[in-house]
């Protein structure tokens, strides 16, 4: 196992910088996920850790050793790619054993290493098959097994589930979590899929434009996003984000006005906000209640009209429009008792302590847990 430390890591192609001074500490035995949209730099950074891309600036330490100039084969890591890259003419056993045999290990050692990895991945019955006889999920397990037999101190995964269908991705997420529990080895996983990030990572690193937006546990990033970008990127459905203007402020509450005129109180520190400032209001779909639901009485009510409803079996997503607001709101709605219909008028309650505010630079305002909302002014 190994810690990985990145000190002001920079990557340039000529005069064009794509990684802008990354500082990050990855703990020994941790499963950490790099997530972000295409082109944000997450895969480039992973390849720099692997030694497949040169480091333009800064220092990379693996297990306490400066690794900038260490050859990839000597870094004590194994990488699993989106492509399985299995040798089609070899059996599963031969694919998994190839690197060890090439390195001159004895046949008994190779057999024991392959057998151990196959047991962990539950592919022992497949060892004499060729890759063409395997499903996509089985091929990916073989690719992971090929990495396991090398006993690396660090695993790198570069979007390994992208070629699988939805049901196989769910199965493989569970397999990867189980694998980490069994091996307790440091793992760095790159994906653009926020569901994979939320379900796999002990911590998540959110990238945007070659920079880190936020690092934290899935719970922390989902409930306490530090920036507007993180708030909008994590979550399905995405967080509702509405443009608004500060109406009144104090140390415990900021009252904002929506474009249609509705006033909403938010439990946030208004010390750095003045009336008239442009802000963004964020609220999750599960935190908006419809009139008549628990928590829907009192202030912070907004009139809305249902545009359409997505029925998902155990629950539904109600999409509604608010006068003056360009974005359509998403509301998570229970199916018991019936669902609203398109065109129906609704009164929506925005709980003050579940709402977030972001300033004009996209930074989250500090929240004030437990503070009662101030009355409207």
FENKASUL-V115781 format. One record per pair of residues at least 24 apart in sequence whose ideal C-beta (glycine too) atoms are under 10 Angstrom apart, sorted by the first residue. I is the first residue (numbers start at 1). J is the second residue. If there is no record, write none. Layout:
BEGIN
<<I J> <I J>>
END
This chain:
BEGIN
<<1 27> <1 28> <1 29> <1 30> <1 63> <1 76> <1 152> <1 153> <1 154> <1 183> <1 184> <1 185> <1 186> <1 187> <2 26> <2 27> <2 28> <2 29> <2 61> <2 62> <2 63> <2 64> <2 65> <2 67> <2 75> <2 76> <2 77> <2 152> <2 153> <2 154> <2 185> <2 186> <3 27> <3 28> <3 29> <3 30> <3 61> <3 62> <3 63> <3 64> <3 153> <3 154> <3 186> <4 28> <4 30> <4 32> <4 49> <4 60> <4 61> <4 62> <4 63> <4 67> <4 77> <4 153> <4 154> <4 156> <4 186> <4 188> <5 59> <5 60> <5 61> <5 62> <5 63> <5 64> <5 66> <5 67> <6 45> <6 48> <6 49> <6 55> <6 58> <6 59> <6 60> <6 61> <6 212> <7 57> <7 58> <7 59> <7 60> <7 61> <7 66> <8 57> <8 58> <8 59> <9 45> <9 48> <9 49> <9 55> <9 56> <9 57> <9 58> <9 59> <9 60> <9 68> <10 48> <10 55> <10 56> <10 57> <10 58> <10 210> <11 41> <11 44> <11 45> <11 47> <11 48> <11 53> <11 54> <11 55> <11 56> <11 57> <11 58> <11 210> <12 54> <12 55> <12 56> <12 57> <13 44> <13 53> <13 56> <17 41> <17 56> <17 57> <17 210> <18 44> <18 45> <18 53> <18 56> <18 209> <18 210> <19 44> <19 45> <19 48> <19 53> <19 55> <19 56> <19 57> <19 58> <19 207> <19 209> <19 210> <19 211> <20 57> <20 209> <20 210> <20 211> <20 212> <21 57> <21 58> <21 210> <21 211> <21 212> <22 48> <22 58> <22 60> <22 205> <22 207> <22 210> <22 211> <22 212> <23 58> <23 212> <23 215> <24 203> <24 205> <24 212> <24 215> <25 61> <25 215> <26 62> <26 154> <26 186> <26 187> <26 188> <26 203> <26 205> <26 215> <27 186> <27 202> <27 203> <28 63> <28 153> <28 154> <28 184> <28 185> <28 186> <29 180> <29 183> <29 184> <29 185> <29 186> <29 187> <29 202> <30 180> <30 184> <30 185> <30 186> <30 187> <30 188> <30 201> <30 202> <30 203> <31 155> <31 157> <31 176> <31 177> <31 179> <31 180> <31 181> <31 184> <31 185> <31 186> <31 187> <31 188> <31 189> <31 200> <31 201> <31 202> <31 203> <32 186> <32 187> <32 188> <32 189> <32 197> <32 200> <32 201> <32 202> <32 203> <32 204> <32 205> <32 215> <33 157> <33 187> <33 188> <33 189> <33 190> <33 191> <33 193> <33 194> <33 196> <33 197> <33 198> <33 199> <33 200> <33 201> <33 202> <33 203> <33 204> <33 205> <33 206> <33 218> <34 157> <34 158> <34 188> <34 189> <34 190> <34 191> <34 192> <34 197> <34 201> <34 204> <34 205> <34 206> <34 207> <34 212> <35 189> <35 190> <35 191> <35 192> <35 193> <35 194> <35 195> <35 196> <35 197> <35 198> <35 200> <35 201> <35 204> <35 205> <35 206> <35 207> <35 213> <35 221> <35 230> <35 233> <35 234> <36 190> <36 191> <36 192> <36 194> <36 197> <36 204> <36 205> <36 206> <36 207> <36 208> <36 209> <36 210> <36 211> <36 212> <36 213> <36 229> <36 230> <36 233> <37 192> <37 194> <37 206> <37 207> <37 208> <37 209> <37 229> <37 233> <38 192> <39 192> <39 207> <39 208> <39 209> <39 210> <40 192> <40 206> <40 207> <40 208> <40 209> <40 210> <40 211> <40 212> <40 213> <40 233> <41 207> <41 208> <41 209> <41 210> <41 211> <41 212> <42 158> <42 159> <42 188> <42 189> <42 190> <42 191> <42 192> <42 205> <42 206> <42 207> <42 208> <42 210> <42 212> <43 82> <43 158> <43 159> <43 190> <43 191> <43 192> <43 207> <44 190> <44 207> <44 210> <45 188> <45 190> <45 205> <45 207> <45 210> <45 212> <46 79> <46 156> <46 157> <46 158> <46 159> <46 188> <46 189> <46 190> <47 72> <47 79> <47 156> <47 158> <47 190> <49 75> <49 77> <49 79> <49 154> <49 156> <49 188> <50 75> <50 77> <50 78> <50 79> <50 154> <50 156> <50 158> <50 188> <51 75> <51 77> <51 79> <52 79> <52 156> <52 158> <62 153> <62 154> <62 186> <63 153> <63 154> <63 186> <73 99> <73 103> <75 152> <75 153> <75 154> <75 156> <76 150> <76 151> <76 152> <76 153> <76 154> <77 147> <77 150> <77 152> <77 153> <77 154> <77 155> <77 156> <77 185> <77 186> <77 188> <78 144> <78 146> <78 147> <78 148> <78 149> <78 150> <78 151> <78 152> <78 153> <78 154> <78 155> <78 156> <78 157> <78 185> <79 143> <79 147> <79 152> <79 154> <79 155> <79 156> <79 157> <79 158> <79 160> <79 188> <80 140> <80 143> <80 144> <80 145> <80 146> <80 147> <80 148> <80 155> <80 156> <80 157> <80 158> <80 159> <80 160> <80 176> <80 187> <80 189> <81 143> <81 156> <81 157> <81 158> <81 159> <81 160> <81 162> <82 140> <82 143> <82 157> <82 158> <82 159> <82 160> <82 161> <82 162> <82 163> <82 164> <82 190> <83 139> <83 143> <83 158> <83 159> <83 160> <83 162> <83 163> <84 131> <84 134> <84 136> <84 138> <84 139> <84 140> <84 141> <84 142> <84 143> <84 144> <84 146> <84 160> <84 163> <85 131> <85 139> <85 143> <85 146> <86 130> <86 131> <86 132> <86 134> <86 139> <86 140> <86 142> <86 143> <86 146> <87 130> <87 131> <87 146> <88 130> <88 131> <88 132> <89 130> <89 131> <89 132> <90 130> <90 131> <91 126> <91 127> <91 128> <91 129> <91 130> <91 131> <91 133> <91 142> <92 118> <92 123> <92 124> <92 125> <92 126> <92 127> <92 128> <92 129> <92 130> <92 131> <92 133> <92 134> <92 138> <92 139> <92 141> <92 142> <92 145> <92 146> <93 118> <93 123> <93 124> <93 126> <93 127> <93 128> <93 129> <93 142> <93 145> <94 127> <94 128> <94 130> <95 127> <95 130> <95 131> <95 139> <95 142> <95 143> <95 145> <95 146> <96 121> <96 123> <96 127> <96 142> <96 143> <96 144> <96 145> <96 146> <96 147> <96 148> <96 149> <96 150> <97 127> <97 145> <97 146> <97 149> <98 146> <98 149> <99 146> <99 147> <99 149> <99 150> <100 146> <100 149> <100 150> <100 151> <103 150> <105 149> <109 149> <110 149> <112 149> <113 145> <113 148> <113 149> <113 150> <113 151> <114 145> <114 146> <114 148> <114 149> <115 149> <116 145> <116 148> <116 149> <116 151> <117 141> <117 142> <117 144> <117 145> <117 146> <117 147> <117 148> <117 149> <117 150> <117 151> <117 179> <117 183> <118 142> <118 145> <118 148> <118 149> <119 145> <119 182> <120 144> <120 145> <120 148> <120 175> <120 178> <120 179> <120 182> <120 183> <121 145> <121 148> <121 175> <121 178> <121 179> <121 182> <122 175> <122 178> <135 164> <135 165> <135 168> <136 161> <136 163> <136 164> <136 165> <136 168> <136 169> <136 172> <137 161> <137 164> <137 165> <137 167> <137 168> <137 169> <137 171> <137 172> <137 175> <138 168> <139 163> <139 164> <140 164> <140 168> <140 169> <140 172> <140 175> <140 176> <141 172> <141 175> <141 176> <141 179> <144 172> <144 175> <144 176> <144 179> <145 179> <148 179> <148 182> <148 183> <148 185> <151 183> <151 185> <152 183> <152 185> <152 186> <152 187> <153 185> <153 186> <154 185> <154 186> <154 187> <154 188> <155 179> <155 180> <155 183> <155 185> <155 186> <155 187> <155 188> <155 189> <156 186> <156 187> <156 188> <156 189> <156 190> <157 187> <157 188> <157 189> <157 190> <157 191> <157 196> <157 200> <158 188> <158 189> <158 190> <158 191> <159 189> <159 190> <159 191> <159 192> <159 193> <159 196> <160 189> <160 190> <160 191> <160 196> <161 189> <161 191> <161 193> <161 196> <161 200> <162 191> <162 192> <162 193> <162 196> <169 193> <169 195> <169 196> <169 199> <170 195> <170 196> <170 199> <172 196> <172 200> <173 199> <173 200> <174 199> <174 200> <176 200> <177 202> <192 233> <194 218> <194 221> <194 222> <194 233> <194 234> <194 235> <194 236> <194 238> <195 234> <195 235> <195 236> <197 221> <197 233> <197 234> <198 222> <198 234> <198 235> <198 236> <204 230> <204 234> <206 230> <206 233> <206 234> <207 233> <208 233> <213 362> <214 364> <222 284> <223 284> <223 354> <223 356> <223 367> <224 356> <224 364> <224 367> <225 282> <225 356> <225 358> <225 364> <226 358> <226 362> <226 363> <226 364> <227 358> <227 361> <227 362> <227 363> <227 364> <228 280> <228 282> <228 356> <228 358> <228 359> <228 360> <228 361> <228 362> <228 363> <228 364> <229 358> <229 362> <230 362> <230 364> <231 280> <231 282> <231 283> <231 284> <231 356> <231 358> <231 362> <231 364> <232 280> <232 282> <232 358> <232 362> <235 282> <235 284> <235 285> <235 286> <235 330> <236 285> <236 317> <236 330> <237 284> <237 285> <237 286> <237 310> <237 317> <237 319> <237 329> <237 330> <237 331> <237 332> <238 282> <238 284> <238 285> <238 330> <239 281> <239 282> <239 283> <239 284> <239 285> <239 287> <239 330> <239 356> <240 281> <240 282> <240 283> <240 284> <240 285> <240 287> <240 288> <240 322> <240 325> <240 327> <240 328> <240 329> <240 330> <240 331> <240 350> <240 355> <241 280> <241 281> <241 282> <241 283> <241 327> <241 356> <241 358> <242 279> <242 280> <242 281> <242 282> <242 283> <242 302> <242 322> <242 324> <242 325> <242 326> <242 327> <242 329> <242 350> <242 355> <243 278> <243 279> <243 280> <243 281> <243 324> <243 325> <243 326> <243 327> <244 277> <244 278> <244 279> <244 280> <244 281> <244 325> <244 357> <245 275> <245 276> <245 277> <245 278> <245 279> <246 270> <246 273> <246 274> <246 275> <246 276> <246 277> <246 278> <246 279> <246 357> <246 359> <246 365> <247 275> <247 276> <247 277> <247 376> <247 377> <248 273> <248 274> <248 275> <248 374> <248 375> <248 376> <248 377> <249 273> <249 274> <249 275> <249 277> <249 365> <249 374> <249 377> <250 368> <250 371> <250 374> <250 377> <251 368> <251 371> <252 352> <252 368> <252 370> <252 371> <252 372> <252 373> <252 374> <253 352> <253 368> <253 371> <253 372> <253 373> <253 374> <253 375> <254 279> <254 281> <254 352> <254 355> <254 357> <254 365> <254 368> <254 373> <254 374> <255 299> <255 300> <255 352> <255 373> <255 374> <255 375> <255 376> <255 377> <256 280> <256 281> <256 355> <256 357> <257 324> <257 376> <258 302> <258 322> <258 323> <258 324> <258 325> <258 350> <259 322> <259 323> <259 324> <259 325> <259 326> <260 302> <260 303> <260 304> <260 321> <260 322> <260 323> <260 324> <260 325> <261 323> <261 324> <262 300> <262 301> <262 302> <262 303> <262 304> <262 322> <262 323> <262 324> <262 325> <262 348> <262 350> <263 299> <263 300> <263 301> <263 302> <263 376> <263 377> <264 299> <264 300> <264 301> <264 302> <264 349> <264 350> <264 352> <264 355> <264 357> <264 373> <264 376> <265 299> <265 300> <265 350> <265 351> <265 352> <265 353> <265 355> <265 372> <265 373> <265 374> <265 375> <265 376> <265 377> <266 300> <266 350> <266 351> <266 352> <266 353> <266 354> <266 355> <266 356> <266 357> <266 365> <266 367> <266 368> <266 373> <266 374> <267 351> <267 352> <267 353> <267 354> <267 355> <267 356> <267 357> <267 367> <267 368> <267 369> <267 370> <267 371> <267 372> <267 373> <267 374> <268 352> <268 353> <268 355> <268 356> <268 357> <268 358> <268 364> <268 365> <268 366> <268 367> <268 368> <268 371> <269 357> <269 365> <269 366> <269 367> <269 368> <269 371> <270 357> <270 365> <270 366> <270 368> <270 374> <271 365> <271 366> <272 359> <272 363> <272 365> <272 366> <273 357> <273 359> <273 365> <275 377> <277 357> <277 359> <277 360> <278 359> <278 360> <279 357> <279 358> <279 359> <279 360> <279 365> <280 356> <280 357> <280 358> <280 359> <280 360> <280 362> <280 364> <281 325> <281 350> <281 355> <281 356> <281 357> <281 358> <282 354> <282 355> <282 356> <282 357> <282 358> <282 364> <283 329> <283 330> <283 331> <283 348> <283 350> <283 351> <283 354> <283 355> <283 356> <284 330> <284 331> <284 332> <284 354> <284 355> <284 356> <285 315> <285 317> <285 318> <285 319> <285 329> <285 330> <285 331> <285 332> <285 333> <286 315> <286 330> <286 331> <286 332> <286 333> <286 354> <287 331> <287 332> <287 349> <287 350> <287 351> <287 353> <287 354> <287 355> <288 318> <288 320> <288 329> <288 330> <288 331> <288 332> <288 333> <288 346> <288 348> <288 349> <288 350> <288 351> <288 354> <288 355> <289 331> <289 332> <289 333> <289 347> <289 348> <289 349> <289 350> <289 351> <289 354> <290 318> <290 320> <290 331> <290 333> <290 334> <290 340> <290 344> <290 346> <290 347> <290 348> <290 349> <291 345> <291 346> <291 347> <291 348> <291 349> <292 337> <292 346> <292 347> <292 349> <293 331> <293 333> <293 334> <293 337> <293 348> <293 349> <294 349> <295 349> <295 351> <295 354> <296 346> <296 347> <296 348> <296 349> <296 350> <296 351> <297 347> <297 349> <298 349> <298 351> <298 352> <298 373> <299 349> <299 350> <299 352> <299 373> <299 374> <299 375> <299 376> <300 348> <300 349> <300 350> <300 351> <300 352> <300 355> <300 373> <300 376> <301 347> <301 348> <301 349> <301 350> <302 329> <302 346> <302 347> <302 348> <302 349> <302 350> <303 345> <303 346> <303 347> <303 348> <304 328> <304 329> <304 331> <304 340> <304 344> <304 345> <304 346> <304 347> <304 348> <305 340> <305 342> <305 343> <305 344> <305 345> <305 346> <306 331> <306 333> <306 339> <306 340> <306 341> <306 342> <306 343> <306 344> <306 345> <306 346> <307 342> <307 343> <308 341> <308 342> <308 343> <309 333> <309 335> <309 339> <309 340> <309 341> <309 342> <309 344> <310 339> <311 335> <311 339> <315 339> <316 340> <318 342> <318 344> <318 346> <318 348> <320 344> <320 345> <320 346> <320 348> <322 346> <322 348>>
END
